[in-house]
């Protein structure tokens, strides 16, 4: 008795598959079949051509096919429509740049501005092969952002801007905390996360640093644990955070988070450049995730080449993810930068190999998000989030080692097509679900209007005539 064929909506045939499965199989002349939003078959082309009955077949012979990548930390509002505008002057301190330039630009955006910015960020993210992102917790107009993101097809988790710390002694800390906690509870209720069934949802994301009280941290952690979510926050990019925590609590940031019971698997912390040995051990023991944004670290002068413990995090099993921070949309470029940086700093040319870069962008990220069961690899039953990388480019040449070439030298322009939830959201480098030319035009106009409202001067390094 013959076995009935596997029914599929799409069969990608002839590609080289980097599966990221438990055996880390790379399948040359492979094929991938999807039905609805799930992968239903993975294997050699010849076998799947006989086993699968597909409504559509895509010729994948010139492509390397990978799972979709994950951007673990990105500001999807504020930056995308004003990226080219300089924040402050060289003589301004980091704090001044933040308070007098960066935050006013975020605050000056309307709901429509943030909607446009979010769509622009999503398009940039998809174009570089990332199908999933975690937002940095700096969205102000949450409804508009969620509406805009839904049109792009991207998978993401977003959080409204929450600051639950009373900055003035005259403020009522209990009332400030209660308002922040109420906001967290409201967004999680309005945009619930049903795991694999939710492309977009809200998480209790915190700005981090010193912006929230202990009560807000505890509430965010409790919400995450109750609903199977994650808390993400900035922490310790430079010495300012440790100095603040030492002055207020007589202990460093991660020591304090551990002491109040909020350091655990449902917490992910971004930057973590300036942590000491005690904090490092707490990070390892707690199971908390770490997110490194190499471009932001280097541009910000965090000193990670000298004090960063990220290779050690990988060695000790910390779920280390990559993030772009909105400064660089290319998540693989972030991995390459990290690898090159620490190879040079440690004088070890074999440190952080190509395999580790791809693991950070897929499996590590899926594990940190609690999503190992449905993203991160090309396996039957997982979400149909995948990318076709075009090798018909001079930078590829002959494909001898798909993993090494993709992770270390493939051009950013090589992302040809992207599927999310079984839907092709990028084809031949162009968005399929949104009007890309209109979005770009709207973004330029919105960016000019935002800067005009802030009345901040446009400081360029050389005179523009």
C-alpha positions as CSV (number, residue, x, y, z in Angstrom):
1,X,0.0,0.0,0.0
2,X,1.5,3.3,-1.1
3,X,1.9,6.2,1.3
4,X,-0.2,9.2,0.4
5,X,1.7,12.3,-0.6
6,X,2.4,15.1,1.8
7,X,0.1,18.0,0.9
8,X,1.9,21.3,0.8
9,X,1.2,24.9,-0.3
10,X,4.9,25.5,-1.3
11,X,8.0,23.4,-2.1
12,X,11.3,25.2,-2.3
13,X,13.4,22.8,-4.4
14,X,17.1,22.5,-5.0
15,X,18.5,24.9,-2.3
16,X,21.3,24.3,0.1
17,X,19.6,24.1,3.5
18,X,21.3,25.1,6.7
19,X,18.8,23.4,9.0
20,X,20.2,24.4,12.4
21,X,18.6,21.1,13.7
22,X,20.1,19.0,16.5
23,X,22.6,17.4,14.1
24,X,23.3,20.8,12.4
25,X,22.7,19.2,9.0
26,X,23.5,21.1,5.8
27,X,21.6,19.6,3.0
28,X,22.9,20.2,-0.5
29,X,20.3,19.9,-3.3
30,X,17.7,20.0,-0.6
31,X,14.0,20.9,-0.4
32,X,11.6,22.5,2.1
33,X,7.8,22.1,2.0
34,X,5.3,24.2,3.9
35,X,1.6,23.9,4.5
36,X,-0.1,27.0,5.9
37,X,2.3,28.5,8.5
38,X,4.2,25.3,9.2
39,X,7.1,23.3,7.8
40,X,5.8,19.8,6.7
41,X,8.9,18.3,5.1
42,X,12.7,18.8,5.0
43,X,15.2,16.7,3.1
44,X,16.9,16.0,-0.2
45,X,15.2,17.4,-3.3
46,X,14.9,14.0,-5.1
47,X,13.1,12.4,-2.1
48,X,10.8,15.3,-1.4
49,X,9.8,15.7,-5.1
50,X,8.4,12.1,-4.8
51,X,6.9,12.5,-1.3
52,X,5.3,16.0,-1.6
53,X,2.4,17.3,-3.6
54,X,2.7,21.0,-3.7
55,X,0.5,23.7,-5.2
56,X,3.5,25.9,-5.9
57,X,7.2,25.1,-6.4
58,X,10.0,27.6,-6.2
59,X,13.3,26.9,-7.9
60,X,15.9,27.2,-5.1
61,X,19.0,26.0,-6.9
62,X,20.9,29.3,-6.6
63,X,20.0,29.9,-2.9
64,X,21.1,29.0,0.6
65,X,18.0,28.5,2.7
66,X,18.1,29.3,6.5
67,X,15.7,29.8,9.3
68,X,14.7,33.4,9.9
69,X,17.1,35.3,12.1
70,X,16.2,37.0,15.3
71,X,17.1,40.6,16.2
72,X,17.1,40.6,20.0
73,X,17.1,44.3,20.6
74,X,15.9,47.1,18.3
75,X,14.4,50.5,18.7
76,X,11.6,50.5,16.1
77,X,10.5,54.1,16.8
78,X,12.5,57.3,17.3
79,X,15.5,56.2,15.3
80,X,14.2,54.8,12.0
81,X,12.9,58.1,10.6
82,X,15.6,60.3,12.2
83,X,18.7,58.0,12.0
84,X,20.9,60.5,10.1
85,X,20.3,63.3,12.6
86,X,23.3,63.8,14.9
87,X,22.4,63.5,18.6
88,X,24.3,66.2,20.4
89,X,27.8,67.6,19.9
90,X,31.2,66.0,20.8
91,X,31.4,68.1,24.0
92,X,28.1,66.8,25.3
93,X,28.2,64.0,27.9
94,X,26.4,60.8,27.2
95,X,23.7,61.8,29.8
96,X,23.2,65.2,28.1
97,X,22.9,63.6,24.7
98,X,20.3,61.2,26.1
99,X,18.3,63.8,28.0
100,X,18.6,66.8,25.6
101,X,18.6,65.1,22.3
102,X,17.6,61.4,22.1
103,X,14.6,61.4,24.4
104,X,13.1,64.7,23.0
105,X,13.3,63.1,19.5
106,X,11.3,60.1,20.7
107,X,8.8,62.3,22.6
108,X,8.2,64.6,19.6
109,X,6.8,61.8,17.4
110,X,3.0,61.5,16.7
111,X,1.1,58.3,16.5
112,X,1.5,58.4,12.7
113,X,5.2,59.0,13.0
114,X,5.7,56.0,15.2
115,X,3.5,53.9,12.9
116,X,5.7,54.8,9.9
117,X,8.9,54.3,11.9
118,X,7.8,50.9,13.0
119,X,7.0,49.8,9.5
120,X,10.4,51.2,8.2
121,X,12.2,49.3,11.0
122,X,10.3,46.1,10.1
123,X,11.2,46.4,6.4
124,X,14.8,47.0,7.2
125,X,14.9,44.0,9.6
126,X,13.2,41.7,7.1
127,X,15.5,42.8,4.3
128,X,18.5,41.5,6.2
129,X,16.9,38.1,6.9
130,X,15.5,38.7,10.4
131,X,11.9,37.4,10.7
132,X,11.6,38.1,14.4
133,X,12.5,41.0,16.7
134,X,12.2,42.1,20.3
135,X,11.6,45.8,20.7
136,X,13.6,47.8,23.2
137,X,10.7,49.1,25.3
138,X,10.6,52.7,24.0
139,X,7.3,52.8,22.1
140,X,5.0,55.5,23.1
141,X,2.0,55.1,20.7
142,X,1.5,51.4,21.1
143,X,-1.7,51.0,19.2
144,X,-0.4,52.8,16.1
145,X,2.8,50.8,16.2
146,X,1.0,47.5,16.4
147,X,-1.3,48.5,13.6
148,X,1.6,49.4,11.4
149,X,3.6,46.3,12.2
150,X,0.7,44.0,11.4
151,X,0.7,45.2,7.8
152,X,4.4,44.2,7.3
153,X,4.0,40.5,8.3
154,X,6.9,40.5,10.8
155,X,7.0,38.5,14.0
156,X,7.8,40.7,17.0
157,X,7.3,41.6,20.7
158,X,6.8,45.2,21.7
159,X,6.5,47.1,24.9
160,X,5.2,50.6,25.8
161,X,7.7,53.1,27.4
162,X,7.5,52.5,31.1
163,X,9.4,54.6,33.7
164,X,8.2,53.7,37.2
165,X,10.8,55.6,39.3
166,X,10.1,58.9,41.0
167,X,12.9,61.2,40.0
168,X,12.0,64.0,42.3
169,X,11.7,63.6,46.1
170,X,8.4,65.5,45.9
171,X,6.9,62.7,43.7
172,X,4.8,59.9,45.3
173,X,6.9,56.8,44.5
174,X,4.0,54.5,45.3
175,X,1.7,56.3,42.9
176,X,4.4,56.4,40.2
177,X,5.0,52.6,40.5
178,X,1.3,51.9,40.5
179,X,0.8,53.8,37.2
180,X,3.7,52.0,35.6
181,X,2.5,48.6,36.8
182,X,-1.0,49.4,35.5
183,X,0.5,50.2,32.1
184,X,2.3,46.9,32.0
185,X,-0.8,45.0,32.9
186,X,-2.9,46.9,30.4
187,X,-0.6,46.3,27.4
188,X,-0.2,42.6,28.1
189,X,-4.0,42.2,28.4
190,X,-4.7,44.2,25.2
191,X,-2.0,42.4,23.1
192,X,-1.9,38.9,24.6
193,X,0.9,36.5,23.6
194,X,-0.3,33.1,22.5
195,X,3.1,31.9,21.6
196,X,3.3,30.4,18.1
197,X,-0.2,31.7,17.3
198,X,0.7,35.3,17.9
199,X,2.9,37.1,15.4
200,X,2.7,40.3,17.4
201,X,2.2,40.7,21.1
202,X,3.2,43.0,24.0
203,X,5.7,42.0,26.6
204,X,6.5,43.8,29.9
205,X,9.5,45.5,28.6
206,X,11.4,48.0,30.8
207,X,13.7,50.8,29.6
208,X,16.1,49.6,32.3
209,X,19.1,51.3,33.7
210,X,17.8,53.2,36.8
211,X,14.4,54.0,35.4
212,X,12.1,51.7,37.4
213,X,11.5,51.0,41.1
214,X,11.8,47.5,42.6
215,X,8.0,47.2,42.7
216,X,7.9,47.7,38.9
217,X,10.6,45.2,38.3
218,X,8.9,42.6,40.5
219,X,5.6,43.3,38.7
220,X,7.1,42.9,35.3
221,X,8.8,39.7,36.3
222,X,5.6,38.3,37.8
223,X,3.6,39.2,34.6
224,X,6.3,37.5,32.5
225,X,6.2,34.3,34.6
226,X,2.5,34.2,34.8
227,X,1.9,34.5,31.0
228,X,5.1,32.9,29.7
229,X,6.6,36.1,28.5
230,X,10.0,37.8,28.8
231,X,11.2,41.0,30.5
232,X,13.8,42.9,28.6
233,X,15.8,45.9,29.7
234,X,18.9,47.9,29.1
235,X,21.6,47.5,31.8
236,X,25.2,48.5,32.4
237,X,26.5,49.6,29.0
238,X,29.0,51.8,30.9
239,X,29.9,52.7,34.4
240,X,26.9,54.9,35.1
241,X,24.6,52.1,36.0
242,X,26.9,50.4,38.5
243,X,27.7,53.7,40.1
244,X,24.0,54.6,40.5
245,X,23.1,51.2,42.0
246,X,26.2,51.2,44.3
247,X,25.3,54.7,45.6
248,X,21.6,53.8,46.2
249,X,21.7,50.1,47.2
250,X,25.3,49.4,48.0
251,X,25.5,46.7,45.4
252,X,25.9,46.4,41.7
253,X,22.9,46.2,39.2
254,X,22.8,42.4,38.7
255,X,23.4,41.8,42.4
256,X,20.4,44.0,43.2
257,X,18.2,42.4,40.6
258,X,19.1,39.0,42.1
259,X,18.5,40.2,45.6
260,X,14.9,41.4,44.8
261,X,14.2,38.2,43.0
262,X,13.9,39.3,39.4
263,X,16.9,37.7,37.8
264,X,15.9,34.5,36.1
265,X,15.1,32.8,32.8
266,X,12.3,35.2,31.9
267,X,14.7,38.2,32.0
268,X,16.9,39.4,29.2
269,X,19.4,42.2,29.7
270,X,20.9,44.3,26.9
271,X,24.5,45.5,26.8
272,X,26.0,44.2,30.1
273,X,29.4,45.6,29.2
274,X,30.3,46.8,32.6
275,X,29.7,43.8,34.9
276,X,32.1,42.3,37.4
277,X,32.9,38.7,38.3
278,X,30.1,38.5,40.9
279,X,27.5,39.7,38.4
280,X,28.8,37.4,35.7
281,X,28.3,34.4,38.0
282,X,24.8,35.6,38.9
283,X,24.0,35.8,35.2
284,X,25.2,32.3,34.5
285,X,23.5,30.8,37.6
286,X,20.2,32.6,37.0
287,X,19.6,31.4,33.4
288,X,18.9,35.0,32.4
289,X,19.5,35.9,28.7
290,X,22.0,38.5,27.5
291,X,21.8,40.6,24.4
292,X,24.9,42.1,22.7
293,X,24.5,45.0,20.2
294,X,28.1,45.2,18.9
295,X,27.5,48.3,16.7
296,X,26.0,50.3,19.5
297,X,28.8,49.1,21.9
298,X,31.6,50.2,19.6
299,X,30.0,53.5,18.5
300,X,29.1,54.2,22.1
301,X,32.6,53.5,23.3
302,X,31.5,50.9,25.9
303,X,34.9,49.3,26.1
304,X,33.7,45.7,25.4
305,X,37.0,44.7,23.8
306,X,38.7,45.4,27.1
307,X,36.0,44.5,29.7
308,X,33.3,42.5,27.9
309,X,32.7,39.0,29.1
310,X,30.8,37.8,26.1
311,X,33.0,34.9,24.9
312,X,32.9,33.7,28.5
313,X,29.1,33.9,28.5
314,X,29.0,31.6,25.4
315,X,31.4,29.2,27.1
316,X,29.3,29.1,30.3
317,X,26.0,28.5,28.4
318,X,24.4,32.0,28.7
319,X,21.7,32.5,26.1
320,X,23.5,35.2,24.3
321,X,21.6,36.9,21.5
322,X,22.5,39.5,19.0
323,X,20.8,42.8,18.6
324,X,21.1,45.7,16.2
325,X,19.9,48.4,18.6
326,X,18.5,50.1,15.5
327,X,21.9,51.4,14.5
328,X,22.6,48.6,12.0
329,X,19.8,46.6,10.4
330,X,22.0,43.7,9.4
331,X,22.0,41.1,12.2
332,X,24.6,38.9,10.6
333,X,26.9,42.0,10.4
334,X,26.5,42.3,14.2
335,X,27.7,38.7,14.6
336,X,30.7,39.2,12.3
337,X,31.6,42.4,14.2
338,X,31.4,40.6,17.5
339,X,33.5,37.7,16.3
340,X,36.2,40.0,14.8
341,X,36.3,42.2,17.8
342,X,36.9,39.4,20.3
343,X,39.3,37.5,18.1
344,X,41.4,40.6,17.9
345,X,41.1,41.4,21.6
346,X,41.9,37.9,22.7
347,X,44.4,37.2,19.9
348,X,42.5,34.0,19.0
349,X,41.6,33.6,15.4
350,X,39.4,30.6,16.1
351,X,37.2,32.4,18.7
352,X,33.5,32.7,17.9
353,X,33.4,30.7,14.7
354,X,30.8,31.0,11.9
355,X,28.8,28.2,13.5
356,X,28.4,30.3,16.7
357,X,27.4,33.4,14.8
358,X,24.5,31.5,13.2
359,X,23.5,29.8,16.5
360,X,23.3,33.2,18.2
361,X,21.1,34.5,15.4
362,X,18.8,31.5,15.5
363,X,18.9,28.8,18.2
364,X,20.3,30.9,21.0
365,X,17.7,33.5,20.4
366,X,14.8,31.1,20.2
367,X,15.9,29.5,23.5
368,X,16.2,32.9,25.2
369,X,12.7,33.9,24.0
370,X,11.3,30.6,25.2
371,X,10.4,29.7,21.6
372,X,12.7,26.7,20.8
373,X,9.6,24.7,19.9
374,X,8.5,26.8,17.0
375,X,11.4,28.9,15.6
376,X,15.2,28.8,15.2
377,X,15.6,25.8,12.9
378,X,14.2,24.1,9.8
379,X,12.3,21.2,11.2
380,X,8.9,19.6,10.6
381,X,6.3,21.2,12.8
382,X,8.1,24.5,13.2
383,X,7.0,27.8,11.9
384,X,7.6,28.6,8.2
385,X,9.9,31.5,8.9
386,X,12.8,31.1,6.5
387,X,15.1,33.1,4.2
388,X,16.5,32.5,0.7
389,X,20.1,33.9,0.4
390,X,21.1,34.5,-3.3
391,X,24.5,33.0,-4.1
392,X,24.5,34.2,-7.7
393,X,26.7,37.1,-6.6
394,X,30.4,37.7,-7.0
395,X,30.9,37.8,-3.2
396,X,29.8,34.1,-3.0
397,X,31.5,32.5,-5.9
398,X,31.4,28.7,-5.6
399,X,29.6,27.5,-2.5
400,X,32.2,25.4,-0.8
401,X,31.1,26.0,2.8
402,X,27.6,27.5,3.0
403,X,27.8,28.1,6.8
404,X,31.2,29.8,6.7
405,X,30.4,31.9,3.6
406,X,27.0,33.0,4.9
407,X,28.2,33.9,8.4
408,X,31.5,35.6,7.5
409,X,31.5,37.0,3.9
410,X,28.1,36.9,2.2
411,X,26.9,40.3,1.1
412,X,24.0,42.0,2.9
413,X,22.3,42.4,-0.5
414,X,22.1,38.6,-0.8
415,X,18.8,38.3,1.0
416,X,16.4,37.6,-1.9
417,X,13.2,36.3,-0.3
418,X,11.7,35.9,3.1
419,X,8.7,34.0,4.4
420,X,7.1,34.6,7.8
421,X,4.3,32.4,9.0
422,X,4.3,30.8,5.5
423,X,3.7,34.2,3.8
424,X,6.3,35.6,1.4
425,X,6.9,39.1,2.8
426,X,10.0,39.8,0.6
427,X,10.5,38.8,-3.0
428,X,13.6,39.7,-5.0
429,X,14.5,42.2,-2.3
430,X,11.2,44.0,-2.4
431,X,8.4,44.0,0.2
432,X,5.2,42.2,-0.9
433,X,2.7,43.4,1.7
434,X,3.3,47.1,1.9
435,X,3.8,50.0,-0.6
436,X,7.5,50.4,-0.2
437,X,8.0,53.6,-2.3
438,X,5.2,55.3,-0.4
439,X,6.6,54.2,3.0
440,X,10.0,55.6,2.2
441,X,8.5,58.9,1.0
442,X,6.3,59.2,4.1
443,X,9.3,58.3,6.3
444,X,11.4,61.1,4.9
445,X,8.6,63.7,5.4
446,X,7.9,62.5,8.9
447,X,11.5,62.6,9.9
448,X,11.8,66.2,8.8
449,X,8.7,67.2,10.7
450,X,9.9,65.5,13.9
451,X,13.2,67.3,13.9
452,X,11.4,70.6,13.1
453,X,9.1,70.1,16.2
454,X,12.1,69.5,18.5
455,X,13.8,72.7,17.3
456,X,17.1,71.0,17.7
457,X,19.9,72.2,15.4
458,X,21.2,70.0,12.6
459,X,24.9,69.8,13.4
460,X,26.9,68.4,10.5
461,X,30.7,67.8,10.8
462,X,31.4,69.9,7.7
463,X,29.5,72.9,6.4
464,X,26.7,72.2,4.0
465,X,26.1,74.9,1.4
